[in-house]
Amino acid sequence: MNLTDGLDGLAAGIGGIASLSIFVIGMSLGVPWVGILSIILFGVCSGFLVHNFPPARIFMGDSGSLFLGFMFAAVIMGFSGTDG
């Protein structure tokens, strides 16, 4: 996620799309905590995207984009224990 943070709205846009996809997959596989965490990530990304859309007024920076990538990795690892 850190590499996509250079353009206005790209990291938050990709994060929002990815989190909605993870939400759908998590709910269809019956892992509700993955779905809940991913819909929270969608809310965070969409709320940030409002202010980061061109012309950007705020920026995510390294700490925001690395945390977003970490959360995606942690949420996706929740699928490892399913028999999907």
PDB file of N, CA, C and O in Angstrom, chain B, residues numbered from 101:
ATOM      1  N   MET B 101       0.821  -1.190   0.000  1.00  0.00           N
ATOM      2  CA  MET B 101       0.000   0.000   0.000  1.00  0.00           C
ATOM      3  C   MET B 101       0.868   1.257   0.000  1.00  0.00           C
ATOM      4  O   MET B 101       0.418   2.320  -0.427  1.00  0.00           O
ATOM      5  N   ASN B 102       2.092   1.142   0.471  1.00  0.00           N
ATOM      6  CA  ASN B 102       2.940   2.320   0.553  1.00  0.00           C
ATOM      7  C   ASN B 102       3.297   2.835  -0.842  1.00  0.00           C
ATOM      8  O   ASN B 102       3.438   4.044  -1.025  1.00  0.00           O
ATOM      9  N   LEU B 103       3.445   1.958  -1.816  1.00  0.00           N
ATOM     10  CA  LEU B 103       3.811   2.392  -3.161  1.00  0.00           C
ATOM     11  C   LEU B 103       2.657   3.095  -3.870  1.00  0.00           C
ATOM     12  O   LEU B 103       2.896   3.909  -4.761  1.00  0.00           O
ATOM     13  N   THR B 104       1.430   2.804  -3.500  1.00  0.00           N
ATOM     14  CA  THR B 104       0.283   3.428  -4.161  1.00  0.00           C
ATOM     15  C   THR B 104      -0.131   4.736  -3.502  1.00  0.00           C
ATOM     16  O   THR B 104      -1.105   5.363  -3.919  1.00  0.00           O
ATOM     17  N   ASP B 105       0.598   5.147  -2.481  1.00  0.00           N
ATOM     18  CA  ASP B 105       0.222   6.348  -1.733  1.00  0.00           C
ATOM     19  C   ASP B 105       0.673   7.628  -2.427  1.00  0.00           C
ATOM     20  O   ASP B 105       0.366   8.716  -1.940  1.00  0.00           O
ATOM     21  N   GLY B 106       1.387   7.538  -3.541  1.00  0.00           N
ATOM     22  CA  GLY B 106       1.927   8.716  -4.193  1.00  0.00           C
ATOM     23  C   GLY B 106       0.904   9.561  -4.927  1.00  0.00           C
ATOM     24  O   GLY B 106       1.093  10.771  -5.055  1.00  0.00           O
ATOM     25  N   LEU B 107      -0.162   8.968  -5.408  1.00  0.00           N
ATOM     26  CA  LEU B 107      -1.187   9.706  -6.147  1.00  0.00           C
ATOM     27  C   LEU B 107      -2.375   9.995  -5.241  1.00  0.00           C
ATOM     28  O   LEU B 107      -2.651   9.255  -4.297  1.00  0.00           O
ATOM     29  N   ASP B 108      -3.071  11.080  -5.546  1.00  0.00           N
ATOM     30  CA  ASP B 108      -4.219  11.476  -4.727  1.00  0.00           C
ATOM     31  C   ASP B 108      -5.342  10.451  -4.834  1.00  0.00           C
ATOM     32  O   ASP B 108      -5.867  10.217  -5.922  1.00  0.00           O
ATOM     33  N   GLY B 109      -5.705   9.850  -3.732  1.00  0.00           N
ATOM     34  CA  GLY B 109      -6.844   8.956  -3.670  1.00  0.00           C
ATOM     35  C   GLY B 109      -6.586   7.532  -4.114  1.00  0.00           C
ATOM     36  O   GLY B 109      -7.501   6.711  -4.049  1.00  0.00           O
ATOM     37  N   LEU B 110      -5.382   7.196  -4.564  1.00  0.00           N
ATOM     38  CA  LEU B 110      -5.151   5.852  -5.093  1.00  0.00           C
ATOM     39  C   LEU B 110      -5.108   4.802  -3.991  1.00  0.00           C
ATOM     40  O   LEU B 110      -5.767   3.769  -4.106  1.00  0.00           O
ATOM     41  N   ALA B 111      -4.356   5.039  -2.936  1.00  0.00           N
ATOM     42  CA  ALA B 111      -4.246   4.052  -1.860  1.00  0.00           C
ATOM     43  C   ALA B 111      -5.596   3.843  -1.160  1.00  0.00           C
ATOM     44  O   ALA B 111      -5.973   2.711  -0.861  1.00  0.00           O
ATOM     45  N   ALA B 112      -6.312   4.928  -0.903  1.00  0.00           N
ATOM     46  CA  ALA B 112      -7.612   4.797  -0.243  1.00  0.00           C
ATOM     47  C   ALA B 112      -8.644   4.168  -1.176  1.00  0.00           C
ATOM     48  O   ALA B 112      -9.503   3.415  -0.719  1.00  0.00           O
ATOM     49  N   GLY B 113      -8.575   4.459  -2.462  1.00  0.00           N
ATOM     50  CA  GLY B 113      -9.502   3.853  -3.420  1.00  0.00           C
ATOM     51  C   GLY B 113      -9.281   2.363  -3.567  1.00  0.00           C
ATOM     52  O   GLY B 113     -10.235   1.585  -3.554  1.00  0.00           O
ATOM     53  N   ILE B 114      -8.023   1.959  -3.709  1.00  0.00           N
ATOM     54  CA  ILE B 114      -7.706   0.535  -3.803  1.00  0.00           C
ATOM     55  C   ILE B 114      -8.057  -0.164  -2.498  1.00  0.00           C
ATOM     56  O   ILE B 114      -8.568  -1.283  -2.508  1.00  0.00           O
ATOM     57  N   GLY B 115      -7.784   0.492  -1.376  1.00  0.00           N
ATOM     58  CA  GLY B 115      -8.123  -0.080  -0.077  1.00  0.00           C
ATOM     59  C   GLY B 115      -9.616  -0.272   0.102  1.00  0.00           C
ATOM     60  O   GLY B 115     -10.049  -1.275   0.669  1.00  0.00           O
ATOM     61  N   GLY B 116     -10.409   0.677  -0.374  1.00  0.00           N
ATOM     62  CA  GLY B 116     -11.863   0.544  -0.273  1.00  0.00           C
ATOM     63  C   GLY B 116     -12.402  -0.595  -1.118  1.00  0.00           C
ATOM     64  O   GLY B 116     -13.253  -1.362  -0.669  1.00  0.00           O
ATOM     65  N   ILE B 117     -11.907  -0.705  -2.339  1.00  0.00           N
ATOM     66  CA  ILE B 117     -12.349  -1.795  -3.215  1.00  0.00           C
ATOM     67  C   ILE B 117     -11.926  -3.148  -2.660  1.00  0.00           C
ATOM     68  O   ILE B 117     -12.709  -4.098  -2.667  1.00  0.00           O
ATOM     69  N   ALA B 118     -10.688  -3.237  -2.179  1.00  0.00           N
ATOM     70  CA  ALA B 118     -10.196  -4.492  -1.618  1.00  0.00           C
ATOM     71  C   ALA B 118     -10.959  -4.879  -0.356  1.00  0.00           C
ATOM     72  O   ALA B 118     -11.266  -6.054  -0.155  1.00  0.00           O
ATOM     73  N   SER B 119     -11.265  -3.913   0.488  1.00  0.00           N
ATOM     74  CA  SER B 119     -11.970  -4.249   1.723  1.00  0.00           C
ATOM     75  C   SER B 119     -13.407  -4.683   1.464  1.00  0.00           C
ATOM     76  O   SER B 119     -13.929  -5.540   2.178  1.00  0.00           O
ATOM     77  N   LEU B 120     -14.057  -4.105   0.451  1.00  0.00           N
ATOM     78  CA  LEU B 120     -15.398  -4.591   0.097  1.00  0.00           C
ATOM     79  C   LEU B 120     -15.339  -6.020  -0.439  1.00  0.00           C
ATOM     80  O   LEU B 120     -16.221  -6.828  -0.148  1.00  0.00           O
ATOM     81  N   SER B 121     -14.320  -6.329  -1.209  1.00  0.00           N
ATOM     82  CA  SER B 121     -14.158  -7.690  -1.726  1.00  0.00           C
ATOM     83  C   SER B 121     -13.906  -8.675  -0.588  1.00  0.00           C
ATOM     84  O   SER B 121     -14.472  -9.768  -0.569  1.00  0.00           O
ATOM     85  N   ILE B 122     -13.059  -8.285   0.354  1.00  0.00           N
ATOM     86  CA  ILE B 122     -12.782  -9.153   1.500  1.00  0.00           C
ATOM     87  C   ILE B 122     -14.039  -9.325   2.356  1.00  0.00           C
ATOM     88  O   ILE B 122     -14.266 -10.401   2.910  1.00  0.00           O
ATOM     89  N   PHE B 123     -14.848  -8.285   2.467  1.00  0.00           N
ATOM     90  CA  PHE B 123     -16.107  -8.384   3.209  1.00  0.00           C
ATOM     91  C   PHE B 123     -17.034  -9.427   2.586  1.00  0.00           C
ATOM     92  O   PHE B 123     -17.598 -10.263   3.292  1.00  0.00           O
ATOM     93  N   VAL B 124     -17.188  -9.375   1.277  1.00  0.00           N
ATOM     94  CA  VAL B 124     -18.069 -10.324   0.595  1.00  0.00           C
ATOM     95  C   VAL B 124     -17.547 -11.750   0.748  1.00  0.00           C
ATOM     96  O   VAL B 124     -18.323 -12.666   1.018  1.00  0.00           O
ATOM     97  N   ILE B 125     -16.252 -11.943   0.581  1.00  0.00           N
ATOM     98  CA  ILE B 125     -15.665 -13.276   0.707  1.00  0.00           C
ATOM     99  C   ILE B 125     -15.780 -13.775   2.142  1.00  0.00           C
ATOM    100  O   ILE B 125     -16.110 -14.938   2.371  1.00  0.00           O
ATOM    101  N   GLY B 126     -15.510 -12.906   3.104  1.00  0.00           N
ATOM    102  CA  GLY B 126     -15.588 -13.311   4.502  1.00  0.00           C
ATOM    103  C   GLY B 126     -16.986 -13.710   4.928  1.00  0.00           C
ATOM    104  O   GLY B 126     -17.163 -14.690   5.651  1.00  0.00           O
ATOM    105  N   MET B 127     -17.973 -12.960   4.485  1.00  0.00           N
ATOM    106  CA  MET B 127     -19.344 -13.304   4.857  1.00  0.00           C
ATOM    107  C   MET B 127     -19.823 -14.558   4.127  1.00  0.00           C
ATOM    108  O   MET B 127     -20.595 -15.336   4.686  1.00  0.00           O
ATOM    109  N   SER B 128     -19.380 -14.763   2.894  1.00  0.00           N
ATOM    110  CA  SER B 128     -19.808 -15.964   2.167  1.00  0.00           C
ATOM    111  C   SER B 128     -19.138 -17.219   2.711  1.00  0.00           C
ATOM    112  O   SER B 128     -19.707 -18.307   2.619  1.00  0.00           O
ATOM    113  N   LEU B 129     -17.928 -17.087   3.282  1.00  0.00           N
ATOM    114  CA  LEU B 129     -17.256 -18.251   3.866  1.00  0.00           C
ATOM    115  C   LEU B 129     -17.666 -18.491   5.319  1.00  0.00           C
ATOM    116  O   LEU B 129     -17.277 -19.499   5.909  1.00  0.00           O
ATOM    117  N   GLY B 130     -18.434 -17.593   5.894  1.00  0.00           N
ATOM    118  CA  GLY B 130     -18.905 -17.766   7.257  1.00  0.00           C
ATOM    119  C   GLY B 130     -17.877 -17.375   8.311  1.00  0.00           C
ATOM    120  O   GLY B 130     -17.818 -17.981   9.381  1.00  0.00           O
ATOM    121  N   VAL B 131     -17.070 -16.368   8.011  1.00  0.00           N
ATOM    122  CA  VAL B 131     -16.093 -15.859   8.982  1.00  0.00           C
ATOM    123  C   VAL B 131     -16.509 -14.422   9.293  1.00  0.00           C
ATOM    124  O   VAL B 131     -16.006 -13.485   8.673  1.00  0.00           O
ATOM    125  N   PRO B 132     -17.420 -14.243  10.246  1.00  0.00           N
ATOM    126  CA  PRO B 132     -17.997 -12.905  10.453  1.00  0.00           C
ATOM    127  C   PRO B 132     -17.010 -11.867  10.958  1.00  0.00           C
ATOM    128  O   PRO B 132     -17.159 -10.690  10.629  1.00  0.00           O
ATOM    129  N   TRP B 133     -16.011 -12.246  11.741  1.00  0.00           N
ATOM    130  CA  TRP B 133     -15.077 -11.236  12.244  1.00  0.00           C
ATOM    131  C   TRP B 133     -14.216 -10.674  11.126  1.00  0.00           C
ATOM    132  O   TRP B 133     -13.805  -9.515  11.185  1.00  0.00           O
ATOM    133  N   VAL B 134     -13.939 -11.476  10.109  1.00  0.00           N
ATOM    134  CA  VAL B 134     -13.210 -10.955   8.946  1.00  0.00           C
ATOM    135  C   VAL B 134     -14.085  -9.949   8.211  1.00  0.00           C
ATOM    136  O   VAL B 134     -13.598  -8.906   7.773  1.00  0.00           O
ATOM    137  N   GLY B 135     -15.363 -10.251   8.073  1.00  0.00           N
ATOM    138  CA  GLY B 135     -16.287  -9.332   7.422  1.00  0.00           C
ATOM    139  C   GLY B 135     -16.442  -8.029   8.191  1.00  0.00           C
ATOM    140  O   GLY B 135     -16.494  -6.953   7.595  1.00  0.00           O
ATOM    141  N   ILE B 136     -16.516  -8.125   9.505  1.00  0.00           N
ATOM    142  CA  ILE B 136     -16.678  -6.917  10.315  1.00  0.00           C
ATOM    143  C   ILE B 136     -15.442  -6.035  10.235  1.00  0.00           C
ATOM    144  O   ILE B 136     -15.557  -4.822  10.058  1.00  0.00           O
ATOM    145  N   LEU B 137     -14.259  -6.630  10.364  1.00  0.00           N
ATOM    146  CA  LEU B 137     -13.035  -5.840  10.274  1.00  0.00           C
ATOM    147  C   LEU B 137     -12.850  -5.228   8.891  1.00  0.00           C
ATOM    148  O   LEU B 137     -12.372  -4.100   8.770  1.00  0.00           O
ATOM    149  N   SER B 138     -13.221  -5.959   7.857  1.00  0.00           N
ATOM    150  CA  SER B 138     -13.040  -5.414   6.506  1.00  0.00           C
ATOM    151  C   SER B 138     -14.047  -4.304   6.212  1.00  0.00           C
ATOM    152  O   SER B 138     -13.720  -3.372   5.478  1.00  0.00           O
ATOM    153  N   ILE B 139     -15.250  -4.373   6.757  1.00  0.00           N
ATOM    154  CA  ILE B 139     -16.196  -3.276   6.531  1.00  0.00           C
ATOM    155  C   ILE B 139     -15.790  -2.046   7.346  1.00  0.00           C
ATOM    156  O   ILE B 139     -16.081  -0.920   6.945  1.00  0.00           O
ATOM    157  N   ILE B 140     -15.123  -2.248   8.481  1.00  0.00           N
ATOM    158  CA  ILE B 140     -14.556  -1.118   9.217  1.00  0.00           C
ATOM    159  C   ILE B 140     -13.441  -0.482   8.400  1.00  0.00           C
ATOM    160  O   ILE B 140     -13.341   0.744   8.338  1.00  0.00           O
ATOM    161  N   LEU B 141     -12.600  -1.302   7.772  1.00  0.00           N
ATOM    162  CA  LEU B 141     -11.546  -0.771   6.898  1.00  0.00           C
ATOM    163  C   LEU B 141     -12.140  -0.021   5.718  1.00  0.00           C
ATOM    164  O   LEU B 141     -11.582   0.984   5.278  1.00  0.00           O
ATOM    165  N   PHE B 142     -13.271  -0.500   5.198  1.00  0.00           N
ATOM    166  CA  PHE B 142     -13.928   0.229   4.110  1.00  0.00           C
ATOM    167  C   PHE B 142     -14.393   1.603   4.576  1.00  0.00           C
ATOM    168  O   PHE B 142     -14.249   2.587   3.851  1.00  0.00           O
ATOM    169  N   GLY B 143     -14.943   1.673   5.770  1.00  0.00           N
ATOM    170  CA  GLY B 143     -15.376   2.963   6.304  1.00  0.00           C
ATOM    171  C   GLY B 143     -14.218   3.917   6.511  1.00  0.00           C
ATOM    172  O   GLY B 143     -14.337   5.114   6.249  1.00  0.00           O
ATOM    173  N   VAL B 144     -13.110   3.395   6.976  1.00  0.00           N
ATOM    174  CA  VAL B 144     -11.917   4.223   7.173  1.00  0.00           C
ATOM    175  C   VAL B 144     -11.408   4.741   5.832  1.00  0.00           C
ATOM    176  O   VAL B 144     -11.097   5.925   5.693  1.00  0.00           O
ATOM    177  N   CYS B 145     -11.323   3.847   4.843  1.00  0.00           N
ATOM    178  CA  CYS B 145     -10.806   4.244   3.522  1.00  0.00           C
ATOM    179  C   CYS B 145     -11.740   5.230   2.827  1.00  0.00           C
ATOM    180  O   CYS B 145     -11.277   6.200   2.227  1.00  0.00           O
ATOM    181  N   SER B 146     -13.034   4.995   2.900  1.00  0.00           N
ATOM    182  CA  SER B 146     -13.959   5.903   2.221  1.00  0.00           C
ATOM    183  C   SER B 146     -14.034   7.255   2.926  1.00  0.00           C
ATOM    184  O   SER B 146     -14.187   8.283   2.266  1.00  0.00           O
ATOM    185  N   GLY B 147     -13.931   7.270   4.244  1.00  0.00           N
ATOM    186  CA  GLY B 147     -13.896   8.535   4.958  1.00  0.00           C
ATOM    187  C   GLY B 147     -12.646   9.339   4.662  1.00  0.00           C
ATOM    188  O   GLY B 147     -12.694  10.565   4.571  1.00  0.00           O
ATOM    189  N   PHE B 148     -11.533   8.647   4.512  1.00  0.00           N
ATOM    190  CA  PHE B 148     -10.290   9.329   4.166  1.00  0.00           C
ATOM    191  C   PHE B 148     -10.292   9.771   2.710  1.00  0.00           C
ATOM    192  O   PHE B 148      -9.723  10.810   2.376  1.00  0.00           O
ATOM    193  N   LEU B 149     -10.924   8.994   1.848  1.00  0.00           N
ATOM    194  CA  LEU B 149     -10.938   9.302   0.416  1.00  0.00           C
ATOM    195  C   LEU B 149     -11.663  10.609   0.124  1.00  0.00           C
ATOM    196  O   LEU B 149     -11.330  11.293  -0.843  1.00  0.00           O
ATOM    197  N   VAL B 150     -12.632  10.961   0.930  1.00  0.00           N
ATOM    198  CA  VAL B 150     -13.356  12.221   0.741  1.00  0.00           C
ATOM    199  C   VAL B 150     -12.398  13.403   0.806  1.00  0.00           C
ATOM    200  O   VAL B 150     -12.527  14.355   0.036  1.00  0.00           O
ATOM    201  N   HIS B 151     -11.438  13.342   1.724  1.00  0.00           N
ATOM    202  CA  HIS B 151     -10.496  14.447   1.901  1.00  0.00           C
ATOM    203  C   HIS B 151      -9.238  14.297   1.060  1.00  0.00           C
ATOM    204  O   HIS B 151      -8.482  15.257   0.916  1.00  0.00           O
ATOM    205  N   ASN B 152      -8.995  13.108   0.499  1.00  0.00           N
ATOM    206  CA  ASN B 152      -7.770  12.871  -0.250  1.00  0.00           C
ATOM    207  C   ASN B 152      -8.002  12.873  -1.751  1.00  0.00           C
ATOM    208  O   ASN B 152      -7.048  12.732  -2.515  1.00  0.00           O
ATOM    209  N   PHE B 153      -9.243  13.027  -2.194  1.00  0.00           N
ATOM    210  CA  PHE B 153      -9.538  13.058  -3.624  1.00  0.00           C
ATOM    211  C   PHE B 153      -8.989  14.358  -4.209  1.00  0.00           C
ATOM    212  O   PHE B 153      -8.993  15.379  -3.522  1.00  0.00           O
ATOM    213  N   PRO B 154      -8.519  14.351  -5.451  1.00  0.00           N
ATOM    214  CA  PRO B 154      -7.892  15.564  -6.014  1.00  0.00           C
ATOM    215  C   PRO B 154      -8.820  16.766  -5.975  1.00  0.00           C
ATOM    216  O   PRO B 154      -9.989  16.605  -6.325  1.00  0.00           O
ATOM    217  N   PRO B 155      -8.407  17.920  -5.590  1.00  0.00           N
ATOM    218  CA  PRO B 155      -7.108  18.259  -5.000  1.00  0.00           C
ATOM    219  C   PRO B 155      -7.061  17.831  -3.538  1.00  0.00           C
ATOM    220  O   PRO B 155      -7.954  18.154  -2.755  1.00  0.00           O
ATOM    221  N   ALA B 156      -6.024  17.111  -3.186  1.00  0.00           N
ATOM    222  CA  ALA B 156      -5.908  16.531  -1.848  1.00  0.00           C
ATOM    223  C   ALA B 156      -5.652  17.598  -0.796  1.00  0.00           C
ATOM    224  O   ALA B 156      -4.846  18.508  -0.992  1.00  0.00           O
ATOM    225  N   ARG B 157      -6.357  17.468   0.328  1.00  0.00           N
ATOM    226  CA  ARG B 157      -6.157  18.387   1.455  1.00  0.00           C
ATOM    227  C   ARG B 157      -5.356  17.734   2.568  1.00  0.00           C
ATOM    228  O   ARG B 157      -4.642  18.418   3.302  1.00  0.00           O
ATOM    229  N   ILE B 158      -5.469  16.408   2.701  1.00  0.00           N
ATOM    230  CA  ILE B 158      -4.669  15.684   3.684  1.00  0.00           C
ATOM    231  C   ILE B 158      -4.020  14.501   2.992  1.00  0.00           C
ATOM    232  O   ILE B 158      -4.475  14.077   1.930  1.00  0.00           O
ATOM    233  N   PHE B 159      -2.971  13.967   3.579  1.00  0.00           N
ATOM    234  CA  PHE B 159      -2.238  12.857   2.985  1.00  0.00           C
ATOM    235  C   PHE B 159      -2.071  11.742   4.007  1.00  0.00           C
ATOM    236  O   PHE B 159      -2.001  12.002   5.208  1.00  0.00           O
ATOM    237  N   MET B 160      -2.007  10.509   3.536  1.00  0.00           N
ATOM    238  CA  MET B 160      -1.921   9.349   4.396  1.00  0.00           C
ATOM    239  C   MET B 160      -0.519   9.209   4.993  1.00  0.00           C
ATOM    240  O   MET B 160      -0.380   8.965   6.192  1.00  0.00           O
ATOM    241  N   GLY B 161       0.493   9.358   4.189  1.00  0.00           N
ATOM    242  CA  GLY B 161       1.866   9.233   4.668  1.00  0.00           C
ATOM    243  C   GLY B 161       2.273   7.790   4.853  1.00  0.00           C
ATOM    244  O   GLY B 161       1.503   6.867   4.586  1.00  0.00           O
ATOM    245  N   ASP B 162       3.500   7.611   5.315  1.00  0.00           N
ATOM    246  CA  ASP B 162       4.030   6.257   5.496  1.00  0.00           C
ATOM    247  C   ASP B 162       3.304   5.502   6.601  1.00  0.00           C
ATOM    248  O   ASP B 162       2.996   4.320   6.445  1.00  0.00           O
ATOM    249  N   SER B 163       3.033   6.158   7.694  1.00  0.00           N
ATOM    250  CA  SER B 163       2.410   5.443   8.810  1.00  0.00           C
ATOM    251  C   SER B 163       0.988   5.006   8.470  1.00  0.00           C
ATOM    252  O   SER B 163       0.564   3.928   8.887  1.00  0.00           O
ATOM    253  N   GLY B 164       0.257   5.807   7.734  1.00  0.00           N
ATOM    254  CA  GLY B 164      -1.100   5.424   7.354  1.00  0.00           C
ATOM    255  C   GLY B 164      -1.137   4.314   6.322  1.00  0.00           C
ATOM    256  O   GLY B 164      -1.928   3.379   6.449  1.00  0.00           O
ATOM    257  N   SER B 165      -0.298   4.401   5.304  1.00  0.00           N
ATOM    258  CA  SER B 165      -0.327   3.388   4.255  1.00  0.00           C
ATOM    259  C   SER B 165       0.244   2.060   4.734  1.00  0.00           C
ATOM    260  O   SER B 165      -0.250   0.999   4.351  1.00  0.00           O
ATOM    261  N   LEU B 166       1.285   2.106   5.571  1.00  0.00           N
ATOM    262  CA  LEU B 166       1.832   0.851   6.107  1.00  0.00           C
ATOM    263  C   LEU B 166       0.848   0.195   7.077  1.00  0.00           C
ATOM    264  O   LEU B 166       0.735  -1.030   7.105  1.00  0.00           O
ATOM    265  N   PHE B 167       0.142   0.993   7.866  1.00  0.00           N
ATOM    266  CA  PHE B 167      -0.872   0.427   8.759  1.00  0.00           C
ATOM    267  C   PHE B 167      -2.020  -0.184   7.962  1.00  0.00           C
ATOM    268  O   PHE B 167      -2.541  -1.234   8.338  1.00  0.00           O
ATOM    269  N   LEU B 168      -2.416   0.457   6.873  1.00  0.00           N
ATOM    270  CA  LEU B 168      -3.483  -0.079   6.032  1.00  0.00           C
ATOM    271  C   LEU B 168      -3.064  -1.414   5.420  1.00  0.00           C
ATOM    272  O   LEU B 168      -3.853  -2.358   5.395  1.00  0.00           O
ATOM    273  N   GLY B 169      -1.841  -1.496   4.933  1.00  0.00           N
ATOM    274  CA  GLY B 169      -1.334  -2.755   4.402  1.00  0.00           C
ATOM    275  C   GLY B 169      -1.240  -3.836   5.456  1.00  0.00           C
ATOM    276  O   GLY B 169      -1.542  -4.997   5.183  1.00  0.00           O
ATOM    277  N   PHE B 170      -0.821  -3.466   6.663  1.00  0.00           N
ATOM    278  CA  PHE B 170      -0.761  -4.423   7.768  1.00  0.00           C
ATOM    279  C   PHE B 170      -2.139  -4.956   8.111  1.00  0.00           C
ATOM    280  O   PHE B 170      -2.303  -6.154   8.338  1.00  0.00           O
ATOM    281  N   MET B 171      -3.130  -4.080   8.151  1.00  0.00           N
ATOM    282  CA  MET B 171      -4.486  -4.519   8.484  1.00  0.00           C
ATOM    283  C   MET B 171      -5.047  -5.455   7.415  1.00  0.00           C
ATOM    284  O   MET B 171      -5.737  -6.422   7.737  1.00  0.00           O
ATOM    285  N   PHE B 172      -4.753  -5.171   6.141  1.00  0.00           N
ATOM    286  CA  PHE B 172      -5.195  -6.081   5.083  1.00  0.00           C
ATOM    287  C   PHE B 172      -4.535  -7.447   5.231  1.00  0.00           C
ATOM    288  O   PHE B 172      -5.193  -8.474   5.068  1.00  0.00           O
ATOM    289  N   ALA B 173      -3.246  -7.466   5.539  1.00  0.00           N
ATOM    290  CA  ALA B 173      -2.551  -8.740   5.724  1.00  0.00           C
ATOM    291  C   ALA B 173      -3.125  -9.505   6.916  1.00  0.00           C
ATOM    292  O   ALA B 173      -3.306 -10.721   6.843  1.00  0.00           O
ATOM    293  N   ALA B 174      -3.409  -8.805   8.005  1.00  0.00           N
ATOM    294  CA  ALA B 174      -3.949  -9.463   9.196  1.00  0.00           C
ATOM    295  C   ALA B 174      -5.360  -9.994   8.960  1.00  0.00           C
ATOM    296  O   ALA B 174      -5.694 -11.087   9.416  1.00  0.00           O
ATOM    297  N   VAL B 175      -6.186  -9.231   8.255  1.00  0.00           N
ATOM    298  CA  VAL B 175      -7.556  -9.665   8.002  1.00  0.00           C
ATOM    299  C   VAL B 175      -7.572 -10.846   7.036  1.00  0.00           C
ATOM    300  O   VAL B 175      -8.346 -11.785   7.222  1.00  0.00           O
ATOM    301  N   ILE B 176      -6.738 -10.809   6.022  1.00  0.00           N
ATOM    302  CA  ILE B 176      -6.703 -11.901   5.049  1.00  0.00           C
ATOM    303  C   ILE B 176      -6.193 -13.184   5.699  1.00  0.00           C
ATOM    304  O   ILE B 176      -6.612 -14.275   5.311  1.00  0.00           O
ATOM    305  N   MET B 177      -5.295 -13.075   6.683  1.00  0.00           N
ATOM    306  CA  MET B 177      -4.819 -14.268   7.382  1.00  0.00           C
ATOM    307  C   MET B 177      -5.932 -14.942   8.175  1.00  0.00           C
ATOM    308  O   MET B 177      -5.784 -16.092   8.589  1.00  0.00           O
ATOM    309  N   GLY B 178      -7.037 -14.247   8.392  1.00  0.00           N
ATOM    310  CA  GLY B 178      -8.177 -14.851   9.074  1.00  0.00           C
ATOM    311  C   GLY B 178      -8.844 -15.942   8.258  1.00  0.00           C
ATOM    312  O   GLY B 178      -9.595 -16.751   8.802  1.00  0.00           O
ATOM    313  N   PHE B 179      -8.581 -15.975   6.967  1.00  0.00           N
ATOM    314  CA  PHE B 179      -9.124 -17.037   6.129  1.00  0.00           C
ATOM    315  C   PHE B 179      -8.351 -18.332   6.244  1.00  0.00           C
ATOM    316  O   PHE B 179      -8.802 -19.352   5.722  1.00  0.00           O
ATOM    317  N   SER B 180      -7.211 -18.335   6.903  1.00  0.00           N
ATOM    318  CA  SER B 180      -6.356 -19.520   6.912  1.00  0.00           C
ATOM    319  C   SER B 180      -6.957 -20.682   7.687  1.00  0.00           C
ATOM    320  O   SER B 180      -6.597 -21.833   7.440  1.00  0.00           O
ATOM    321  N   GLY B 181      -7.849 -20.414   8.603  1.00  0.00           N
ATOM    322  CA  GLY B 181      -8.431 -21.494   9.393  1.00  0.00           C
ATOM    323  C   GLY B 181      -9.771 -21.980   8.868  1.00  0.00           C
ATOM    324  O   GLY B 181     -10.425 -22.786   9.530  1.00  0.00           O
ATOM    325  N   THR B 182     -10.201 -21.515   7.697  1.00  0.00           N
ATOM    326  CA  THR B 182     -11.516 -21.911   7.185  1.00  0.00           C
ATOM    327  C   THR B 182     -11.385 -23.079   6.225  1.00  0.00           C
ATOM    328  O   THR B 182     -10.320 -23.318   5.657  1.00  0.00           O
ATOM    329  N   ASP B 183     -12.454 -23.784   6.058  1.00  0.00           N
ATOM    330  CA  ASP B 183     -12.492 -24.889   5.104  1.00  0.00           C
ATOM    331  C   ASP B 183     -13.248 -24.479   3.849  1.00  0.00           C
ATOM    332  O   ASP B 183     -14.042 -25.255   3.317  1.00  0.00           O
ATOM    333  N   GLY B 184     -13.003 -23.258   3.373  1.00  0.00           N
ATOM    334  CA  GLY B 184     -13.726 -22.694   2.236  1.00  0.00           C
ATOM    335  C   GLY B 184     -13.368 -23.326   0.973  1.00  0.00           C
ATOM    336  O   GLY B 184     -13.897 -22.955  -0.075  1.00  0.00           O
TER     337      GLY B 184
END
